[in-house]
Amino acid sequence: MPRFSANLGFLFTEHSDIDRIAAAAAAGFKAVEMHWPYQVPAAEMRNALSTNQVTMLGLNTPVGNAAAGDFGLGALPGRESEFLQAFEQAASYGHAIGATAVHCMSGLVTPDAVPAAERTFVANLKLTADKAALADMTVLIEPINHRDKPEYFLHTIEQAAMIIEQVSRRNVKIMFDCYHTQIMQGDLTRRLKQHLDLIGHVQIAAVPSRAEPDEGEINYRDICRSLDQLGYSGWIGAEYKPRGRTEEGLGWLPAWTQDAPHNVRGVMA
């Protein structure tokens, strides 16, 4: 079965940001990912990762002005300089802690602004992909469902694939979040197979609850078997909102995993 990483934006929140590293390691995770870890000094984060022998896969670009409703900047015309600053913050911090990927958040766009947003996102990704390549990092883009985040620009796998084709950079990949994709489109197995070469990371959570992946309408054990059969060798991010304490809901993990060597330089995948 594929290897599982812990998304520390949602898991182990009973602990401080830095202590989540040790908690994840104690639970058996060899890799983690975070949304916005910037409040922790990079040196402290790197030390915690090293001490616990855990790899940080990736992190998100800052959302922008959250108080004003921003949820990413990558596809927002007129805010290119803000996006570049957000990316450089993420890439610099990520490189300092040994992360391998940056998720570039596209942001919220009204329907009438979609054509301009697409052009902006493509142009921004070309620039940031070139910068990321210099640090041996991958740029990830993630479709997010419109039920949880109405008007999020990037919302389908096919749209993400089309964006990547236009960007034409080998280090731009899809973050295939099964939760978001099931809500927006379904047909997960076929989409994983069709777009496998473009997938840099997979994430899981129950649908519709977004809780532990051992409930809901998606058979994740079957998804994992399909990924094995397809030859996916990367990580699967446990990005769900626990029903209670994180440790109490990890019964699914030992049943779904097998011993595998730790890939220190894997993409956020």
C-alpha contacts under 8 A as a table, 3 or more apart, distances in Angstrom:
res1	aa1	res2	aa2	distance
1	M	224	C	6.16
1	M	225	R	6.67
1	M	228	D	6.31
1	M	256	W	6.58
1	M	257	T	5.55
1	M	258	Q	6.16
2	P	224	C	6.61
2	P	227	L	7.52
2	P	228	D	6.77
2	P	232	Y	7.58
2	P	233	S	6.56
2	P	234	G	6.68
2	P	235	W	6.27
2	P	236	I	6.72
2	P	257	T	6.97
3	R	234	G	6.82
3	R	235	W	4.92
3	R	236	I	6.05
3	R	257	T	6.74
3	R	258	Q	7.93
3	R	260	A	7.45
4	F	29	F	6.79
4	F	30	K	7.90
4	F	31	A	7.39
4	F	235	W	5.44
4	F	236	I	4.70
4	F	237	G	5.68
4	F	238	A	6.59
4	F	257	T	7.70
5	S	29	F	5.93
5	S	30	K	6.76
5	S	31	A	4.75
5	S	32	V	4.91
5	S	33	E	6.97
5	S	235	W	6.24
5	S	236	I	5.93
5	S	237	G	4.66
5	S	238	A	5.95
6	A	11	L	6.72
6	A	24	A	6.70
6	A	29	F	6.51
6	A	31	A	6.58
6	A	32	V	4.63
6	A	33	E	6.23
6	A	237	G	5.82
6	A	238	A	5.11
6	A	239	E	6.88
7	N	10	F	5.99
7	N	11	L	5.93
7	N	32	V	5.72
7	N	33	E	4.75
7	N	34	M	5.57
7	N	35	H	7.86
7	N	237	G	6.19
7	N	238	A	5.72
7	N	239	E	5.06
7	N	240	Y	7.85
8	L	11	L	4.81
8	L	12	F	6.36
8	L	13	T	7.19
8	L	17	D	7.73
8	L	20	R	6.62
8	L	21	I	7.93
8	L	32	V	6.71
8	L	33	E	6.07
8	L	34	M	5.11
8	L	35	H	7.57
9	G	13	T	7.30
9	G	33	E	7.80
9	G	34	M	5.27
9	G	35	H	5.55
9	G	36	W	7.67
9	G	239	E	7.88
10	F	13	T	6.35
10	F	239	E	6.36
10	F	240	Y	6.12
10	F	241	K	5.56
10	F	242	P	7.54
11	L	20	R	7.99
11	L	239	E	7.41
11	L	240	Y	7.19
11	L	241	K	6.91
11	L	242	P	6.92
11	L	246	T	5.89
12	F	15	H	5.85
12	F	20	R	5.65
12	F	23	A	6.82
12	F	24	A	7.27
12	F	245	R	7.43
12	F	246	T	5.44
12	F	247	E	7.57
13	T	16	S	6.84
13	T	17	D	7.48
13	T	20	R	7.14
13	T	246	T	7.82
14	E	245	R	7.13
14	E	246	T	7.86
15	H	18	I	7.92
15	H	19	D	5.71
15	H	20	R	5.65
15	H	23	A	7.89
16	S	19	D	5.15
16	S	20	R	6.21
17	D	20	R	5.47
17	D	21	I	7.69
17	D	37	P	7.44
17	D	40	V	7.46
18	I	21	I	5.98
18	I	22	A	7.92
18	I	40	V	7.13
18	I	44	E	7.79
18	I	45	M	6.54
18	I	48	A	7.03
19	D	22	A	5.50
19	D	23	A	6.42
20	R	23	A	4.91
20	R	24	A	5.99
21	I	24	A	5.27
21	I	25	A	6.29
21	I	32	V	7.60
21	I	48	A	6.58
21	I	49	L	6.56
21	I	52	N	7.14
21	I	54	V	7.51
22	A	25	A	5.04
22	A	26	A	6.07
22	A	48	A	7.41
22	A	52	N	6.01
23	A	26	A	5.09
23	A	27	A	6.30
24	A	27	A	5.10
24	A	28	G	6.53
24	A	29	F	5.45
24	A	30	K	7.90
24	A	32	V	7.58
25	A	28	G	5.16
25	A	29	F	5.04
25	A	30	K	6.27
25	A	52	N	6.27
25	A	53	Q	7.73
25	A	54	V	6.74
26	A	29	F	7.38
27	A	247	E	7.29
29	F	32	V	7.23
29	F	54	V	7.52
30	K	53	Q	7.12
30	K	54	V	4.90
30	K	55	T	6.43
30	K	262	H	6.88
31	A	54	V	5.13
31	A	55	T	4.54
31	A	56	M	5.82
31	A	57	L	6.60
32	V	54	V	7.02
32	V	55	T	6.24
32	V	56	M	5.05
32	V	57	L	6.02
32	V	58	G	7.91
32	V	237	G	7.86
33	E	56	M	5.57
33	E	57	L	5.27
33	E	58	G	5.20
33	E	59	L	6.14
33	E	237	G	7.63
34	M	37	P	6.22
34	M	58	G	6.59
34	M	59	L	5.09
34	M	60	N	7.35
35	H	59	L	5.06
35	H	60	N	5.01
36	W	39	Q	7.91
36	W	59	L	6.31
36	W	60	N	5.97
36	W	61	T	7.38
36	W	62	P	6.72
37	P	40	V	5.97
37	P	59	L	7.57
38	Y	41	P	6.91
38	Y	42	A	7.65
38	Y	93	Y	7.41
40	V	44	E	6.80
40	V	45	M	6.49
41	P	44	E	5.40
41	P	45	M	6.39
42	A	45	M	5.04
42	A	46	R	6.04
42	A	93	Y	6.29
42	A	96	A	6.30
42	A	97	I	6.02
43	A	46	R	5.18
43	A	47	N	6.13
43	A	96	A	7.61
43	A	97	I	7.24
44	E	47	N	5.15
44	E	48	A	6.22
45	M	48	A	5.17
45	M	49	L	6.23
45	M	97	I	6.53
46	R	49	L	5.12
46	R	50	S	6.13
46	R	96	A	7.40
46	R	97	I	4.64
46	R	98	G	7.29
47	N	50	S	5.08
47	N	51	T	5.94
48	A	51	T	5.12
48	A	52	N	6.14
49	L	52	N	5.35
49	L	53	Q	5.81
49	L	54	V	5.03
49	L	55	T	6.39
49	L	56	M	7.23
50	S	53	Q	4.92
50	S	54	V	6.46
50	S	55	T	7.98
51	T	54	V	7.95
55	T	98	G	7.48
55	T	99	A	7.33
55	T	264	V	6.41
56	M	97	I	7.34
56	M	98	G	6.53
56	M	99	A	4.94
56	M	100	T	7.38
57	L	99	A	4.97
57	L	100	T	5.33
57	L	101	A	6.23
57	L	266	G	7.78
57	L	267	V	6.90
57	L	268	M	4.67
57	L	269	A	7.63
58	G	94	G	6.98
58	G	99	A	5.22
58	G	100	T	5.79
58	G	101	A	4.53
58	G	102	V	5.47
58	G	103	H	7.15
58	G	268	M	5.86
59	L	90	A	7.08
59	L	94	G	7.08
59	L	99	A	7.72
59	L	101	A	6.84
59	L	102	V	5.33
59	L	103	H	6.07
60	N	90	A	6.84
60	N	102	V	5.73
60	N	103	H	4.60
60	N	104	C	6.27
60	N	105	M	6.98
61	T	72	G	7.29
61	T	86	A	5.66
61	T	87	F	5.57
61	T	89	Q	7.60
61	T	90	A	5.42
61	T	102	V	6.81
61	T	103	H	6.15
61	T	104	C	5.47
61	T	105	M	6.24
62	P	72	G	6.75
62	P	86	A	5.59
62	P	87	F	7.68
62	P	90	A	7.37
63	V	66	A	6.45
63	V	70	D	5.92
63	V	71	F	4.67
63	V	72	G	4.02
63	V	73	L	6.52
63	V	86	A	7.95
63	V	105	M	7.11
63	V	107	G	7.67
64	G	70	D	5.52
64	G	71	F	6.67
64	G	72	G	5.93
64	G	73	L	6.38
64	G	82	E	7.63
64	G	83	F	7.92
64	G	86	A	7.61
65	N	68	A	5.42
65	N	69	G	6.60
65	N	70	D	5.24
65	N	71	F	7.93
66	A	69	G	4.95
66	A	70	D	4.85
66	A	71	F	6.65
67	A	70	D	7.32
70	D	73	L	7.34
70	D	107	G	6.66
70	D	108	L	7.00
71	F	105	M	7.25
71	F	106	S	7.69
71	F	107	G	4.89
71	F	108	L	6.33
72	G	104	C	7.62
72	G	105	M	4.55
72	G	106	S	5.14
72	G	107	G	3.89
72	G	108	L	7.20
73	L	76	L	5.44
73	L	79	R	6.91
73	L	80	E	7.63
73	L	82	E	7.28
73	L	83	F	5.25
73	L	105	M	6.39
73	L	106	S	5.46
73	L	107	G	5.03
74	G	80	E	7.27
74	G	83	F	5.72
74	G	104	C	6.57
74	G	105	M	5.84
74	G	106	S	4.18
74	G	107	G	6.25
74	G	120	T	7.29
74	G	121	F	5.38
74	G	124	N	6.50
74	G	125	L	7.79
75	A	106	S	4.85
75	A	107	G	6.09
75	A	109	V	7.76
75	A	117	A	4.70
75	A	118	E	6.38
75	A	119	R	7.79
75	A	120	T	5.24
75	A	121	F	4.23
75	A	124	N	7.77
75	A	153	F	7.17
76	L	79	R	5.77
76	L	80	E	7.16
76	L	106	S	7.45
76	L	107	G	6.79
76	L	108	L	7.79
76	L	109	V	7.24
76	L	117	A	5.73
76	L	120	T	6.63
76	L	121	F	7.46
77	P	80	E	6.67
77	P	116	A	6.74
77	P	117	A	6.10
77	P	120	T	5.83
79	R	82	E	5.36
79	R	83	F	6.38
80	E	83	F	5.08
80	E	84	L	6.17
80	E	120	T	7.79
80	E	124	N	7.09
81	S	84	L	5.08
81	S	85	Q	6.20
82	E	85	Q	5.10
82	E	86	A	6.19
83	F	86	A	4.98
83	F	87	F	6.08
83	F	124	N	7.94
84	L	87	F	5.03
84	L	88	E	6.08
84	L	124	N	7.66
84	L	128	T	7.43
85	Q	88	E	5.14
85	Q	89	Q	6.21
86	A	89	Q	5.17
86	A	90	A	6.31
87	F	90	A	5.07
87	F	91	A	5.97
87	F	102	V	7.91
87	F	104	C	7.17
87	F	128	T	7.19
88	E	91	A	5.06
88	E	92	S	5.79
89	Q	92	S	5.30
89	Q	93	Y	6.08
90	A	93	Y	5.27
90	A	94	G	5.79
90	A	102	V	6.69
91	A	94	G	4.95
91	A	95	H	5.87
91	A	102	V	6.51
91	A	132	A	7.05
92	S	95	H	5.24
92	S	96	A	6.21
93	Y	96	A	5.12
93	Y	97	I	6.46
94	G	97	I	5.34
94	G	98	G	6.07
94	G	99	A	4.76
94	G	100	T	7.24
94	G	101	A	7.51
94	G	102	V	7.44
95	H	98	G	5.09
95	H	99	A	5.72
95	H	100	T	7.44
95	H	135	A	6.96
96	A	99	A	7.67
99	A	137	M	7.78
100	T	136	D	7.31
100	T	137	M	4.95
100	T	138	T	6.28
100	T	265	R	7.02
100	T	266	G	7.11
100	T	267	V	5.49
100	T	268	M	5.99
101	A	137	M	5.18
101	A	138	T	4.50
101	A	139	V	5.72
101	A	140	L	6.75
101	A	267	V	6.45
101	A	268	M	5.56
102	V	137	M	7.40
102	V	138	T	6.38
102	V	139	V	5.13
102	V	140	L	5.96
103	H	139	V	5.90
103	H	140	L	4.45
103	H	141	I	5.72
103	H	142	E	7.36
103	H	175	M	7.95
104	C	139	V	6.68
104	C	140	L	6.10
104	C	141	I	5.70
104	C	142	E	7.99
105	M	141	I	6.73
105	M	142	E	7.36
106	S	121	F	6.95
106	S	141	I	7.77
106	S	152	Y	7.33
106	S	153	F	6.13
106	S	154	L	6.49
107	G	152	Y	5.67
107	G	153	F	6.00
107	G	154	L	7.98
108	L	150	P	7.61
108	L	151	E	5.16
108	L	152	Y	4.28
108	L	153	F	5.53
109	V	113	A	6.17
109	V	114	V	6.46
109	V	117	A	7.18
109	V	151	E	5.42
109	V	152	Y	6.12
109	V	153	F	5.46
110	T	113	A	5.47
110	T	114	V	6.76
110	T	151	E	5.98
111	P	114	V	5.46
111	P	151	E	7.46
112	D	115	P	7.64
113	A	116	A	5.63
113	A	117	A	6.03
114	V	117	A	4.89
114	V	118	E	6.09
114	V	153	F	7.25
115	P	118	E	5.24
115	P	119	R	6.57
116	A	119	R	5.23
116	A	120	T	6.20
117	A	120	T	5.02
117	A	121	F	6.03
117	A	153	F	7.64
118	E	121	F	5.15
118	E	122	V	6.16
118	E	163	I	7.70
119	R	122	V	5.29
119	R	123	A	6.23
120	T	123	A	5.22
120	T	124	N	6.05
121	F	124	N	5.09
121	F	125	L	6.00
122	V	125	L	5.18
122	V	126	K	6.25
122	V	163	I	6.37
122	V	164	I	7.94
122	V	166	Q	6.67
122	V	167	V	5.55
123	A	126	K	5.29
123	A	127	L	6.57
123	A	167	V	7.39
124	N	127	L	5.31
124	N	128	T	6.19
125	L	128	T	5.06
125	L	129	A	5.66
125	L	139	V	8.00
125	L	167	V	6.59
125	L	172	V	7.94
126	K	129	A	5.29
126	K	130	D	6.36
126	K	167	V	5.52
126	K	168	S	7.71
126	K	169	R	7.00
127	L	130	D	5.41
127	L	131	K	6.49
128	T	131	K	4.97
128	T	132	A	5.98
128	T	139	V	7.68
129	A	132	A	4.96
129	A	133	A	6.05
129	A	138	T	7.35
129	A	139	V	6.08
129	A	169	R	6.74
129	A	171	N	6.49
129	A	172	V	6.53
130	D	133	A	5.17
130	D	134	L	6.76
130	D	169	R	7.88
131	K	134	L	5.48
131	K	135	A	7.17
132	A	135	A	5.31
132	A	136	D	6.28
132	A	137	M	4.99
132	A	138	T	6.36
132	A	139	V	6.93
133	A	136	D	4.79
133	A	137	M	5.56
133	A	138	T	7.05
133	A	171	N	6.91
134	L	137	M	7.54
137	M	171	N	7.35
137	M	267	V	7.64
138	T	171	N	4.90
138	T	172	V	6.02
138	T	173	K	7.20
138	T	267	V	6.65
138	T	268	M	7.65
139	V	171	N	6.08
139	V	172	V	4.74
139	V	173	K	6.27
140	L	172	V	5.82
140	L	173	K	4.96
140	L	174	I	5.50
140	L	175	M	5.73
140	L	200	G	6.94
141	I	160	A	7.07
141	I	172	V	7.53
141	I	173	K	6.43
141	I	174	I	5.17
141	I	175	M	5.71
142	E	154	L	6.87
142	E	155	H	7.71
142	E	160	A	7.45
142	E	174	I	5.93
142	E	175	M	4.76
142	E	176	F	6.49
142	E	177	D	7.17
143	P	154	L	4.76
143	P	155	H	4.08
143	P	156	T	5.30
143	P	157	I	6.30
143	P	160	A	6.85
143	P	175	M	7.55
143	P	176	F	7.43
143	P	177	D	7.49
143	P	180	H	7.00
143	P	181	T	7.33
144	I	148	D	7.89
144	I	149	K	6.99
144	I	152	Y	6.64
144	I	154	L	6.39
144	I	155	H	4.84
144	I	156	T	7.48
144	I	177	D	7.95
144	I	180	H	5.39
144	I	181	T	7.49
145	N	148	D	5.95
145	N	149	K	6.15
145	N	150	P	7.42
145	N	152	Y	7.48
145	N	155	H	5.54
145	N	156	T	7.85
145	N	180	H	4.91
145	N	181	T	6.92
145	N	183	I	6.46
145	N	184	M	5.60
146	H	149	K	4.80
146	H	150	P	4.18
146	H	151	E	6.22
146	H	152	Y	6.51
146	H	155	H	6.98
146	H	184	M	7.30
147	R	150	P	5.90
147	R	183	I	7.85
149	K	152	Y	5.88
152	Y	155	H	6.47
154	L	159	Q	6.85
154	L	160	A	6.70
155	H	159	Q	7.18
155	H	160	A	7.87
155	H	184	M	7.39
156	T	159	Q	5.24
156	T	160	A	6.44
156	T	181	T	6.88
156	T	184	M	6.96
156	T	185	Q	7.29
157	I	160	A	5.06
157	I	161	A	6.24
157	I	174	I	7.81
157	I	176	F	7.55
157	I	181	T	7.31
157	I	191	R	7.70
158	E	161	A	4.99
158	E	162	M	6.17
159	Q	162	M	5.06
159	Q	163	I	6.24
160	A	163	I	5.07
160	A	164	I	6.23
160	A	174	I	6.71
161	A	164	I	5.11
161	A	165	E	6.23
161	A	174	I	7.51
161	A	195	H	7.64
161	A	198	L	7.24
162	M	165	E	5.10
162	M	166	Q	6.43
163	I	166	Q	5.19
163	I	167	V	6.19
164	I	167	V	4.97
164	I	168	S	6.04
164	I	169	R	7.31
164	I	172	V	6.52
164	I	173	K	7.22
165	E	168	S	5.22
167	V	172	V	7.99
169	R	172	V	5.82
170	R	173	K	7.77
172	V	198	L	7.97
173	K	198	L	5.25
173	K	199	I	5.44
173	K	200	G	4.99
173	K	201	H	7.96
174	I	198	L	5.87
174	I	199	I	4.65
174	I	200	G	5.51
174	I	201	H	6.82
175	M	199	I	6.22
175	M	200	G	5.82
175	M	201	H	4.80
175	M	202	V	5.83
175	M	203	Q	7.43
176	F	181	T	7.47
176	F	199	I	6.48
176	F	200	G	7.72
176	F	201	H	6.08
176	F	202	V	4.72
176	F	203	Q	6.27
177	D	180	H	5.57
177	D	181	T	6.17
177	D	202	V	5.59
177	D	203	Q	4.45
177	D	204	I	6.09
178	C	181	T	5.06
178	C	182	Q	5.80
178	C	188	L	7.01
178	C	202	V	7.18
178	C	203	Q	5.98
178	C	204	I	5.36
178	C	205	A	7.15
179	Y	182	Q	5.39
179	Y	183	I	6.47
179	Y	203	Q	7.58
179	Y	204	I	5.94
179	Y	205	A	5.50
179	Y	206	A	6.58
179	Y	207	V	6.02
179	Y	208	P	7.97
179	Y	210	R	7.16
180	H	183	I	5.34
180	H	184	M	6.27
181	T	184	M	5.13
181	T	185	Q	5.48
181	T	186	G	5.97
181	T	188	L	7.22
182	Q	185	Q	5.38
182	Q	186	G	3.96
182	Q	187	D	7.17
182	Q	188	L	6.66
182	Q	207	V	7.51
183	I	186	G	6.40
183	I	207	V	7.52
183	I	208	P	7.85
187	D	190	R	5.79
187	D	191	R	6.39
188	L	191	R	5.18
188	L	192	L	6.04
188	L	223	I	7.99
189	T	192	L	5.17
189	T	193	K	6.28
189	T	223	I	6.70
189	T	226	S	6.99
190	R	193	K	5.17
190	R	194	Q	6.02
191	R	194	Q	4.99
191	R	195	H	5.97
191	R	196	L	7.95
192	L	195	H	5.48
192	L	196	L	5.43
192	L	199	I	7.97
192	L	227	L	7.75
193	K	196	L	5.26
193	K	230	L	6.80
195	H	198	L	5.47
195	H	199	I	6.49
196	L	199	I	5.21
196	L	230	L	7.90
196	L	232	Y	7.64
199	I	202	V	7.41
200	G	234	G	7.76
200	G	267	V	6.51
200	G	268	M	6.15
200	G	269	A	5.12
201	H	234	G	6.89
201	H	235	W	6.44
201	H	236	I	6.58
201	H	237	G	7.52
201	H	267	V	7.60
201	H	268	M	5.41
201	H	269	A	3.90
202	V	235	W	6.82
202	V	236	I	4.85
202	V	237	G	6.04
202	V	269	A	6.59
203	Q	236	I	5.34
203	Q	237	G	4.33
203	Q	238	A	5.96
203	Q	239	E	6.09
204	I	213	P	6.62
204	I	220	Y	7.96
204	I	236	I	7.11
204	I	237	G	6.23
204	I	238	A	5.46
204	I	239	E	5.85
204	I	240	Y	6.95
205	A	210	R	4.97
205	A	211	A	5.88
205	A	212	E	5.94
205	A	213	P	4.87
205	A	238	A	6.75
205	A	239	E	6.01
205	A	240	Y	4.80
205	A	241	K	7.86
206	A	209	S	5.69
206	A	210	R	4.56
206	A	211	A	5.21
206	A	212	E	5.79
206	A	213	P	4.52
206	A	214	D	7.02
206	A	215	E	5.82
206	A	216	G	5.21
206	A	217	E	7.19
206	A	218	I	6.77
206	A	240	Y	7.34
207	V	210	R	5.57
207	V	211	A	7.76
207	V	215	E	7.80
207	V	216	G	5.15
207	V	217	E	5.79
207	V	218	I	6.64
208	P	216	G	6.44
208	P	217	E	7.44
209	S	216	G	7.17
210	R	213	P	7.82
210	R	240	Y	5.39
210	R	241	K	5.86
211	A	215	E	7.61
211	A	240	Y	5.15
211	A	241	K	4.77
211	A	242	P	5.19
211	A	243	R	5.98
212	E	215	E	6.50
212	E	240	Y	5.99
212	E	241	K	6.92
212	E	242	P	5.87
212	E	243	R	7.09
212	E	249	G	6.78
212	E	250	L	7.90
213	P	216	G	7.32
213	P	218	I	7.93
213	P	220	Y	6.77
213	P	240	Y	7.60
213	P	252	W	7.69
214	D	220	Y	7.48
214	D	252	W	6.28
215	E	218	I	7.69
216	G	219	N	7.96
219	N	222	D	5.47
219	N	223	I	6.46
220	Y	223	I	4.67
220	Y	224	C	6.02
221	R	224	C	5.07
221	R	225	R	6.27
221	R	256	W	7.00
222	D	225	R	5.02
222	D	226	S	6.15
223	I	226	S	5.02
223	I	227	L	6.22
224	C	227	L	5.05
224	C	228	D	6.26
225	R	228	D	5.06
225	R	229	Q	6.24
226	S	229	Q	5.04
226	S	230	L	6.13
227	L	230	L	5.01
227	L	231	G	6.27
227	L	232	Y	5.29
228	D	231	G	5.16
228	D	232	Y	5.76
228	D	233	S	7.47
229	Q	232	Y	7.65
233	S	269	A	7.69
234	G	266	G	7.07
234	G	267	V	7.46
234	G	268	M	7.57
234	G	269	A	4.09
235	W	268	M	6.89
235	W	269	A	4.21
236	I	269	A	6.59
242	P	245	R	6.58
242	P	246	T	5.64
242	P	249	G	6.66
243	R	246	T	7.74
243	R	249	G	7.06
244	G	248	E	6.91
244	G	249	G	7.07
245	R	248	E	5.45
245	R	249	G	6.86
246	T	249	G	5.46
246	T	250	L	6.76
247	E	250	L	5.58
248	E	251	G	7.34
249	G	252	W	7.56
250	L	253	L	5.51
250	L	254	P	7.96
251	G	254	P	6.66
251	G	255	A	7.39
252	W	255	A	5.53
252	W	256	W	6.31
253	L	256	W	5.31
253	L	257	T	6.21
254	P	257	T	5.43
254	P	258	Q	7.65
263	N	266	G	5.45
266	G	269	A	6.43
